[in-house]
Structures are given as structure tokens and as C-alpha cells.
Amino acid sequence: MTSVPGDGASPLMKAVPLEPPAGRGKRVRFVGACTIAQAEEIRDTLLEALASCPGEGLVIACDEASEVDLTFIQILIAARRSGETQGKSVTLAAPAQGALAQALVSAGLAHPGGVALGWVNPFWAGE
């Protein structure tokens, strides 16, 4: 699951399990590039985390993602929908920022003026 530059694996993305805040469920943090090149690993990480999370759900931290494309956004949306069908919440640890916020604006899922103008979907605001 974790890749390190120079080890011959995809060097850009790693998913780091985090201790959840009380009552918020399981947490996963994505660090580095989260693009189509890492899509299978990202999907598998989220499916595994969702399957093993308690009833409180899954919290995803993306604040250390250095590169995000539409593939990552689609996987996050799919994870949220999968959680809903299982009766589990899937939320962002914090409102989208950095690379994720830029990708959302590029995809037309957020206003170019940023969070102050609002997200098209409250999921991106961490709700």
C-alpha cells in the first residue's frame, strides 16, 4: 500500500491509516499524487477501509495530496456512495484544499473563488 521513491513501485502515493477522532470512525490519509496512475491502489485502499470501518464510517484526509485528477475525485464519490449503501458515512476530514480544491474547480465541482463561494456538493466541504 505504501510506495517509496526508488523502491520500484509507484513512488507518488501512499495511504496512511490514522487514528480516528472519537466517534468519527476509521481514517485514511492520502499523501502525494492521487491520479489515474494510482487509481487501483486508491480504490483498493478505500474499499478495504470501508469494509473494515465501524458503523461510524470512514473519514478521508486529502490535505497532503500533492496532485489530484478527476480519477481521484470519481473514486471519492464512488466511496461515498458505497458507504451510503452500507449505511456508513464517508466524509472528508476537512474541507477540500490544495490540489484537491484545484482539481474540483477545474472539474466544475467548485467555484473558482474558493470555499467562500461554496462547493457544488457539501461533501467537498467536509460535510
Disulfide bonds with the S-S distance in Angstrom:
none
